[in-house]
Amino acid sequence: MNLTVIFSIIFIHWVADFVLQTHWQATNKSKDNKALLAHTATYSFVWYCLGVIWVIFNLDVYHPWSLTIFTLVTFVAHTITDYFTSRLNSILWAKGDVHNFFVSVGFDQVLHYLQLFLTFYFLTK
């Protein structure tokens, strides 16, 4: 895994997890599984689409079969992670515990990056 791949994963994650997350998804995913699944489906769809582009242009990043596995693992892991962290974050925010809210948001991001890097690493070995 080279620096281009690492920086790409970081940037794509930011776009898919923050920029493309709607206000409705962000404010409701802690209490409404439809909002949570809409967010994680959009997030995973972004990864799939970019993976298809990489495959089409033969950039040697994904094999077609591993793209599907990457997308499914990403969808499941992101959904599970956000299920718990969004609920914790909504409690912390409601209590006004801003410091621990941001600690939790940061940990959420660490979990997402671990999943992305490990899944990518094992599927491209």
VMD Tcl script that builds the backbone (N, CA, C; Angstrom):
set m [mol new atoms 375]
animate dup $m
set s [atomselect $m all]
$s set {name element resname resid chain x y z} {
  {N N MET 1 A 0.864 -1.169 0.000}
  {CA C MET 1 A 0.000 0.000 0.000}
  {C C MET 1 A 0.913 1.235 0.000}
  {N N ASN 2 A 0.789 2.047 -1.041}
  {CA C ASN 2 A 1.628 3.227 -1.144}
  {C C ASN 2 A 0.910 4.469 -0.621}
  {N N LEU 3 A 1.633 5.591 -0.582}
  {CA C LEU 3 A 1.058 6.818 -0.036}
  {C C LEU 3 A -0.133 7.322 -0.847}
  {N N THR 4 A -0.116 7.116 -2.149}
  {CA C THR 4 A -1.248 7.536 -2.974}
  {C C THR 4 A -2.515 6.809 -2.549}
  {N N VAL 5 A -2.412 5.516 -2.307}
  {CA C VAL 5 A -3.567 4.735 -1.858}
  {C C VAL 5 A -4.003 5.194 -0.469}
  {N N ILE 6 A -3.069 5.387 0.426}
  {CA C ILE 6 A -3.401 5.814 1.791}
  {C C ILE 6 A -4.120 7.157 1.775}
  {N N PHE 7 A -3.553 8.134 1.061}
  {CA C PHE 7 A -4.186 9.457 1.003}
  {C C PHE 7 A -5.535 9.397 0.291}
  {N N SER 8 A -5.647 8.539 -0.703}
  {CA C SER 8 A -6.921 8.380 -1.414}
  {C C SER 8 A -7.986 7.831 -0.484}
  {N N ILE 9 A -7.636 6.825 0.301}
  {CA C ILE 9 A -8.588 6.248 1.249}
  {C C ILE 9 A -9.045 7.308 2.251}
  {N N ILE 10 A -8.110 8.087 2.761}
  {CA C ILE 10 A -8.461 9.130 3.732}
  {C C ILE 10 A -9.408 10.148 3.099}
  {N N PHE 11 A -9.089 10.616 1.900}
  {CA C PHE 11 A -9.905 11.633 1.243}
  {C C PHE 11 A -11.283 11.087 0.860}
  {N N ILE 12 A -11.320 9.887 0.277}
  {CA C ILE 12 A -12.599 9.289 -0.126}
  {C C ILE 12 A -13.485 9.065 1.098}
  {N N HIS 13 A -12.877 8.606 2.183}
  {CA C HIS 13 A -13.653 8.406 3.413}
  {C C HIS 13 A -14.279 9.726 3.872}
  {N N TRP 14 A -13.496 10.798 3.858}
  {CA C TRP 14 A -14.016 12.105 4.285}
  {C C TRP 14 A -15.204 12.529 3.418}
  {N N VAL 15 A -15.059 12.395 2.099}
  {CA C VAL 15 A -16.146 12.784 1.197}
  {C C VAL 15 A -17.378 11.918 1.454}
  {N N ALA 16 A -17.201 10.608 1.500}
  {CA C ALA 16 A -18.335 9.692 1.636}
  {C C ALA 16 A -18.985 9.772 3.018}
  {N N ASP 17 A -18.183 9.984 4.063}
  {CA C ASP 17 A -18.721 9.941 5.422}
  {C C ASP 17 A -19.245 11.289 5.903}
  {N N PHE 18 A -18.683 12.376 5.400}
  {CA C PHE 18 A -19.088 13.698 5.886}
  {C C PHE 18 A -19.775 14.542 4.812}
  {N N VAL 19 A -19.118 14.716 3.686}
  {CA C VAL 19 A -19.650 15.612 2.656}
  {C C VAL 19 A -20.970 15.094 2.104}
  {N N LEU 20 A -21.060 13.806 1.817}
  {CA C LEU 20 A -22.262 13.239 1.206}
  {C C LEU 20 A -23.330 12.802 2.208}
  {N N GLN 21 A -23.026 12.903 3.490}
  {CA C GLN 21 A -24.031 12.567 4.509}
  {C C GLN 21 A -24.999 13.744 4.622}
  {N N THR 22 A -26.264 13.473 4.421}
  {CA C THR 22 A -27.256 14.550 4.465}
  {C C THR 22 A -27.510 14.972 5.911}
  {N N HIS 23 A -28.123 16.130 6.048}
  {CA C HIS 23 A -28.493 16.619 7.377}
  {C C HIS 23 A -29.452 15.628 8.054}
  {N N TRP 24 A -30.409 15.125 7.288}
  {CA C TRP 24 A -31.367 14.152 7.835}
  {C C TRP 24 A -30.651 12.889 8.337}
  {N N GLN 25 A -29.723 12.385 7.548}
  {CA C GLN 25 A -28.984 11.200 7.970}
  {C C GLN 25 A -28.188 11.482 9.243}
  {N N ALA 26 A -27.479 12.606 9.246}
  {CA C ALA 26 A -26.622 12.943 10.392}
  {C C ALA 26 A -27.414 13.138 11.678}
  {N N THR 27 A -28.575 13.756 11.571}
  {CA C THR 27 A -29.338 14.063 12.789}
  {C C THR 27 A -30.268 12.932 13.220}
  {N N ASN 28 A -30.478 11.952 12.363}
  {CA C ASN 28 A -31.422 10.885 12.702}
  {C C ASN 28 A -30.805 9.491 12.817}
  {N N LYS 29 A -29.564 9.305 12.367}
  {CA C LYS 29 A -29.010 7.943 12.357}
  {C C LYS 29 A -28.830 7.351 13.755}
  {N N SER 30 A -28.844 8.201 14.777}
  {CA C SER 30 A -28.705 7.687 16.142}
  {C C SER 30 A -30.011 7.138 16.699}
  {N N LYS 31 A -31.127 7.398 15.996}
  {CA C LYS 31 A -32.415 6.936 16.518}
  {C C LYS 31 A -33.304 6.285 15.463}
  {N N ASP 32 A -32.885 6.336 14.212}
  {CA C ASP 32 A -33.691 5.812 13.114}
  {C C ASP 32 A -32.798 4.968 12.206}
  {N N ASN 33 A -33.043 3.668 12.213}
  {CA C ASN 33 A -32.190 2.779 11.417}
  {C C ASN 33 A -32.310 3.030 9.917}
  {N N LYS 34 A -33.433 3.611 9.460}
  {CA C LYS 34 A -33.548 3.969 8.043}
  {C C LYS 34 A -32.525 5.042 7.683}
  {N N ALA 35 A -32.366 6.016 8.551}
  {CA C ALA 35 A -31.374 7.074 8.321}
  {C C ALA 35 A -29.964 6.499 8.373}
  {N N LEU 36 A -29.725 5.617 9.328}
  {CA C LEU 36 A -28.421 4.967 9.439}
  {C C LEU 36 A -28.105 4.163 8.182}
  {N N LEU 37 A -29.055 3.356 7.737}
  {CA C LEU 37 A -28.827 2.528 6.548}
  {C C LEU 37 A -28.719 3.367 5.274}
  {N N ALA 38 A -29.446 4.464 5.216}
  {CA C ALA 38 A -29.308 5.361 4.058}
  {C C ALA 38 A -27.894 5.936 4.020}
  {N N HIS 39 A -27.376 6.313 5.175}
  {CA C HIS 39 A -26.009 6.843 5.250}
  {C C HIS 39 A -24.985 5.783 4.861}
  {N N THR 40 A -25.083 4.603 5.456}
  {CA C THR 40 A -24.055 3.592 5.194}
  {C C THR 40 A -24.181 3.005 3.784}
  {N N ALA 41 A -25.374 2.991 3.229}
  {CA C ALA 41 A -25.540 2.545 1.836}
  {C C ALA 41 A -24.910 3.558 0.882}
  {N N THR 42 A -25.157 4.839 1.115}
  {CA C THR 42 A -24.530 5.877 0.288}
  {C C THR 42 A -23.022 5.807 0.403}
  {N N TYR 43 A -22.540 5.704 1.627}
  {CA C TYR 43 A -21.103 5.609 1.899}
  {C C TYR 43 A -20.485 4.437 1.127}
  {N N SER 44 A -21.101 3.277 1.219}
  {CA C SER 44 A -20.575 2.074 0.566}
  {C C SER 44 A -20.693 2.173 -0.951}
  {N N PHE 45 A -21.759 2.785 -1.440}
  {CA C PHE 45 A -21.951 2.958 -2.877}
  {C C PHE 45 A -20.837 3.823 -3.475}
  {N N VAL 46 A -20.406 4.825 -2.750}
  {CA C VAL 46 A -19.286 5.661 -3.207}
  {C C VAL 46 A -18.041 4.807 -3.392}
  {N N TRP 47 A -17.748 3.958 -2.417}
  {CA C TRP 47 A -16.583 3.082 -2.520}
  {C C TRP 47 A -16.709 2.140 -3.703}
  {N N TYR 48 A -17.902 1.602 -3.895}
  {CA C TYR 48 A -18.116 0.676 -5.016}
  {C C TYR 48 A -17.908 1.384 -6.356}
  {N N CYS 49 A -18.483 2.552 -6.501}
  {CA C CYS 49 A -18.355 3.294 -7.772}
  {C C CYS 49 A -16.903 3.636 -8.072}
  {N N LEU 50 A -16.188 4.095 -7.069}
  {CA C LEU 50 A -14.773 4.402 -7.294}
  {C C LEU 50 A -13.975 3.140 -7.605}
  {N N GLY 51 A -14.339 2.043 -6.966}
  {CA C GLY 51 A -13.682 0.769 -7.261}
  {C C GLY 51 A -13.916 0.326 -8.689}
  {N N VAL 52 A -15.133 0.519 -9.187}
  {CA C VAL 52 A -15.445 0.185 -10.585}
  {C C VAL 52 A -14.577 1.013 -11.521}
  {N N ILE 53 A -14.439 2.291 -11.214}
  {CA C ILE 53 A -13.577 3.154 -12.041}
  {C C ILE 53 A -12.140 2.640 -12.032}
  {N N TRP 54 A -11.663 2.258 -10.846}
  {CA C TRP 54 A -10.302 1.729 -10.757}
  {C C TRP 54 A -10.144 0.457 -11.579}
  {N N VAL 55 A -11.155 -0.402 -11.540}
  {CA C VAL 55 A -11.112 -1.646 -12.318}
  {C C VAL 55 A -11.148 -1.339 -13.813}
  {N N ILE 56 A -12.043 -0.439 -14.228}
  {CA C ILE 56 A -12.168 -0.097 -15.656}
  {C C ILE 56 A -10.852 0.440 -16.199}
  {N N PHE 57 A -10.219 1.292 -15.434}
  {CA C PHE 57 A -8.958 1.876 -15.890}
  {C C PHE 57 A -7.756 1.003 -15.550}
  {N N ASN 58 A -8.049 -0.206 -15.063}
  {CA C ASN 58 A -7.017 -1.196 -14.790}
  {C C ASN 58 A -5.886 -0.620 -13.944}
  {N N LEU 59 A -6.261 0.037 -12.854}
  {CA C LEU 59 A -5.268 0.654 -11.992}
  {C C LEU 59 A -4.677 -0.332 -10.990}
  {N N ASP 60 A -5.019 -1.600 -11.132}
  {CA C ASP 60 A -4.451 -2.647 -10.288}
  {C C ASP 60 A -4.692 -2.428 -8.794}
  {N N VAL 61 A -5.784 -1.791 -8.457}
  {CA C VAL 61 A -6.097 -1.579 -7.056}
  {C C VAL 61 A -7.020 -2.677 -6.558}
  {N N TYR 62 A -8.017 -2.996 -7.349}
  {CA C TYR 62 A -8.983 -4.022 -6.987}
  {C C TYR 62 A -9.033 -5.083 -8.081}
  {N N HIS 63 A -9.373 -6.285 -7.669}
  {CA C HIS 63 A -9.821 -7.309 -8.603}
  {C C HIS 63 A -11.341 -7.236 -8.541}
  {N N PRO 64 A -12.029 -7.493 -9.639}
  {CA C PRO 64 A -13.504 -7.344 -9.621}
  {C C PRO 64 A -14.186 -8.074 -8.466}
  {N N TRP 65 A -13.769 -9.289 -8.148}
  {CA C TRP 65 A -14.427 -10.021 -7.064}
  {C C TRP 65 A -14.139 -9.386 -5.710}
  {N N SER 66 A -12.944 -8.845 -5.523}
  {CA C SER 66 A -12.610 -8.266 -4.228}
  {C C SER 66 A -13.311 -6.930 -4.010}
  {N N LEU 67 A -13.688 -6.257 -5.088}
  {CA C LEU 67 A -14.433 -5.008 -4.955}
  {C C LEU 67 A -15.775 -5.251 -4.263}
  {N N THR 68 A -16.443 -6.320 -4.649}
  {CA C THR 68 A -17.730 -6.654 -4.020}
  {C C THR 68 A -17.528 -6.983 -2.545}
  {N N ILE 69 A -16.500 -7.753 -2.240}
  {CA C ILE 69 A -16.225 -8.100 -0.843}
  {C C ILE 69 A -15.883 -6.842 -0.052}
  {N N PHE 70 A -15.033 -5.975 -0.621}
  {CA C PHE 70 A -14.664 -4.730 0.047}
  {C C PHE 70 A -15.910 -3.909 0.365}
  {N N THR 71 A -16.792 -3.779 -0.606}
  {CA C THR 71 A -17.999 -2.985 -0.424}
  {C C THR 71 A -18.902 -3.581 0.651}
  {N N LEU 72 A -19.078 -4.890 0.634}
  {CA C LEU 72 A -19.938 -5.535 1.639}
  {C C LEU 72 A -19.356 -5.432 3.043}
  {N N VAL 73 A -18.052 -5.682 3.171}
  {CA C VAL 73 A -17.402 -5.565 4.483}
  {C C VAL 73 A -17.509 -4.125 4.984}
  {N N THR 74 A -17.284 -3.173 4.084}
  {CA C THR 74 A -17.360 -1.761 4.443}
  {C C THR 74 A -18.774 -1.391 4.889}
  {N N PHE 75 A -19.777 -1.855 4.161}
  {CA C PHE 75 A -21.164 -1.564 4.533}
  {C C PHE 75 A -21.492 -2.122 5.917}
  {N N VAL 76 A -21.173 -3.378 6.145}
  {CA C VAL 76 A -21.499 -4.017 7.427}
  {C C VAL 76 A -20.720 -3.359 8.565}
  {N N ALA 77 A -19.421 -3.181 8.387}
  {CA C ALA 77 A -18.597 -2.605 9.455}
  {C C ALA 77 A -18.989 -1.164 9.750}
  {N N HIS 78 A -19.255 -0.384 8.714}
  {CA C HIS 78 A -19.621 1.017 8.925}
  {C C HIS 78 A -20.983 1.108 9.624}
  {N N THR 79 A -21.900 0.247 9.245}
  {CA C THR 79 A -23.220 0.242 9.880}
  {C C THR 79 A -23.111 -0.114 11.363}
  {N N ILE 80 A -22.368 -1.154 11.671}
  {CA C ILE 80 A -22.205 -1.567 13.079}
  {C C ILE 80 A -21.521 -0.471 13.878}
  {N N THR 81 A -20.447 0.070 13.351}
  {CA C THR 81 A -19.716 1.121 14.055}
  {C C THR 81 A -20.614 2.327 14.314}
  {N N ASP 82 A -21.272 2.815 13.251}
  {CA C ASP 82 A -22.114 4.002 13.408}
  {C C ASP 82 A -23.346 3.740 14.265}
  {N N TYR 83 A -23.841 2.516 14.277}
  {CA C TYR 83 A -24.985 2.182 15.124}
  {C C TYR 83 A -24.655 2.532 16.582}
  {N N PHE 84 A -23.469 2.110 17.015}
  {CA C PHE 84 A -23.091 2.335 18.409}
  {C C PHE 84 A -22.547 3.739 18.654}
  {N N THR 85 A -21.666 4.209 17.791}
  {CA C THR 85 A -21.047 5.511 18.048}
  {C C THR 85 A -22.038 6.659 17.895}
  {N N SER 86 A -22.972 6.564 16.961}
  {CA C SER 86 A -23.937 7.657 16.807}
  {C C SER 86 A -24.854 7.749 18.022}
  {N N ARG 87 A -25.188 6.623 18.603}
  {CA C ARG 87 A -26.037 6.635 19.800}
  {C C ARG 87 A -25.282 7.218 20.992}
  {N N LEU 88 A -24.020 6.797 21.139}
  {CA C LEU 88 A -23.195 7.355 22.210}
  {C C LEU 88 A -23.000 8.851 21.999}
  {N N ASN 89 A -22.704 9.240 20.767}
  {CA C ASN 89 A -22.464 10.659 20.484}
  {C C ASN 89 A -23.691 11.511 20.749}
  {N N SER 90 A -24.876 11.008 20.437}
  {CA C SER 90 A -26.086 11.806 20.680}
  {C C SER 90 A -26.314 12.008 22.178}
  {N N ILE 91 A -25.974 11.011 22.981}
  {CA C ILE 91 A -26.095 11.141 24.444}
  {C C ILE 91 A -25.099 12.181 24.961}
  {N N LEU 92 A -23.850 12.074 24.498}
  {CA C LEU 92 A -22.819 13.012 24.948}
  {C C LEU 92 A -23.157 14.438 24.544}
  {N N TRP 93 A -23.643 14.618 23.303}
  {CA C TRP 93 A -23.993 15.948 22.829}
  {C C TRP 93 A -25.160 16.533 23.635}
  {N N ALA 94 A -26.167 15.708 23.903}
  {CA C ALA 94 A -27.336 16.171 24.671}
  {C C ALA 94 A -26.939 16.581 26.092}
  {N N LYS 95 A -25.953 15.899 26.650}
  {CA C LYS 95 A -25.468 16.242 27.994}
  {C C LYS 95 A -24.552 17.456 27.982}
  {N N GLY 96 A -24.158 17.902 26.800}
  {CA C GLY 96 A -23.228 19.027 26.722}
  {C C GLY 96 A -21.792 18.620 26.994}
  {N N ASP 97 A -21.519 17.335 26.928}
  {CA C ASP 97 A -20.173 16.813 27.175}
  {C C ASP 97 A -19.374 16.877 25.868}
  {N N VAL 98 A -18.997 18.096 25.507}
  {CA C VAL 98 A -18.381 18.353 24.207}
  {C C VAL 98 A -17.053 17.628 24.057}
  {N N HIS 99 A -16.234 17.635 25.105}
  {CA C HIS 99 A -14.929 16.966 25.009}
  {C C HIS 99 A -15.083 15.489 24.679}
  {N N ASN 100 A -15.893 14.788 25.456}
  {CA C ASN 100 A -16.051 13.356 25.210}
  {C C ASN 100 A -16.806 13.072 23.921}
  {N N PHE 101 A -17.666 13.988 23.503}
  {CA C PHE 101 A -18.308 13.867 22.197}
  {C C PHE 101 A -17.238 13.802 21.106}
  {N N PHE 102 A -16.286 14.733 21.143}
  {CA C PHE 102 A -15.247 14.743 20.107}
  {C C PHE 102 A -14.262 13.589 20.262}
  {N N VAL 103 A -14.036 13.142 21.491}
  {CA C VAL 103 A -13.224 11.932 21.695}
  {C C VAL 103 A -13.909 10.756 21.010}
  {N N SER 104 A -15.211 10.653 21.187}
  {CA C SER 104 A -15.974 9.555 20.586}
  {C C SER 104 A -16.009 9.661 19.062}
  {N N VAL 105 A -16.186 10.875 18.532}
  {CA C VAL 105 A -16.162 11.071 17.078}
  {C C VAL 105 A -14.795 10.663 16.532}
  {N N GLY 106 A -13.745 11.044 17.218}
  {CA C GLY 106 A -12.395 10.664 16.786}
  {C C GLY 106 A -12.199 9.163 16.804}
  {N N PHE 107 A -12.690 8.503 17.851}
  {CA C PHE 107 A -12.569 7.046 17.925}
  {C C PHE 107 A -13.364 6.376 16.814}
  {N N ASP 108 A -14.539 6.916 16.509}
  {CA C ASP 108 A -15.353 6.429 15.396}
  {C C ASP 108 A -14.527 6.461 14.100}
  {N N GLN 109 A -13.814 7.545 13.891}
  {CA C GLN 109 A -13.004 7.672 12.683}
  {C C GLN 109 A -11.850 6.674 12.673}
  {N N VAL 110 A -11.231 6.464 13.821}
  {CA C VAL 110 A -10.159 5.463 13.925}
  {C C VAL 110 A -10.697 4.089 13.531}
  {N N LEU 111 A -11.868 3.730 14.033}
  {CA C LEU 111 A -12.457 2.426 13.688}
  {C C LEU 111 A -12.728 2.319 12.186}
  {N N HIS 112 A -13.247 3.392 11.584}
  {CA C HIS 112 A -13.501 3.369 10.140}
  {C C HIS 112 A -12.203 3.204 9.356}
  {N N TYR 113 A -11.170 3.950 9.733}
  {CA C TYR 113 A -9.892 3.844 9.014}
  {C C TYR 113 A -9.262 2.468 9.185}
  {N N LEU 114 A -9.333 1.915 10.389}
  {CA C LEU 114 A -8.807 0.552 10.597}
  {C C LEU 114 A -9.493 -0.434 9.661}
  {N N GLN 115 A -10.820 -0.361 9.591}
  {CA C GLN 115 A -11.559 -1.267 8.707}
  {C C GLN 115 A -11.155 -1.071 7.263}
  {N N LEU 116 A -11.100 0.167 6.803}
  {CA C LEU 116 A -10.773 0.439 5.402}
  {C C LEU 116 A -9.368 -0.040 5.051}
  {N N PHE 117 A -8.393 0.321 5.872}
  {CA C PHE 117 A -7.007 -0.060 5.576}
  {C C PHE 117 A -6.808 -1.570 5.653}
  {N N LEU 118 A -7.374 -2.198 6.675}
  {CA C LEU 118 A -7.207 -3.654 6.808}
  {C C LEU 118 A -7.924 -4.413 5.693}
  {N N THR 119 A -9.138 -4.004 5.371}
  {CA C THR 119 A -9.870 -4.675 4.297}
  {C C THR 119 A -9.135 -4.514 2.977}
  {N N PHE 120 A -8.707 -3.294 2.677}
  {CA C PHE 120 A -7.964 -3.036 1.451}
  {C C PHE 120 A -6.684 -3.872 1.418}
  {N N TYR 121 A -5.950 -3.879 2.520}
  {CA C TYR 121 A -4.689 -4.616 2.606}
  {C C TYR 121 A -4.897 -6.108 2.331}
  {N N PHE 122 A -5.857 -6.722 3.011}
  {CA C PHE 122 A -6.058 -8.156 2.848}
  {C C PHE 122 A -6.625 -8.533 1.487}
  {N N LEU 123 A -7.379 -7.647 0.860}
  {CA C LEU 123 A -7.956 -7.975 -0.452}
  {C C LEU 123 A -7.018 -7.666 -1.612}
  {N N THR 124 A -5.938 -6.951 -1.360}
  {CA C THR 124 A -5.013 -6.626 -2.439}
  {C C THR 124 A -3.656 -7.272 -2.253}
  {N N LYS 125 A -3.533 -8.152 -1.275}
  {CA C LYS 125 A -2.274 -8.875 -1.029}
  {C C LYS 125 A -1.932 -9.776 -2.175}
}
mol reanalyze $m
mol bondsrecalc $m
mol representation Tube
mol addrep $m
